[in-house]
Amino acid sequence: MPDLQSDTDKLIRARQRSRATVMGLILGALVILVFAITIVKIKAGMPH
């Protein structure tokens, strides 16, 4: 029985880890997107 619990715990941890990785990538992409938009807006406001 302990093996079944251990396997279940490992599976849950693996799913949590993969979900955390995906959320981290999405958050990083949003940060880069906001940064890029900010840079474009700043450059658009500057005289050439």
Buried (B, 14 or more C-beta within 10 A) or exposed (E): EEEEEEEEEEEEEEEEEEEEEEEEEEEEEEEEEEEEEEEEEEEEEEEE
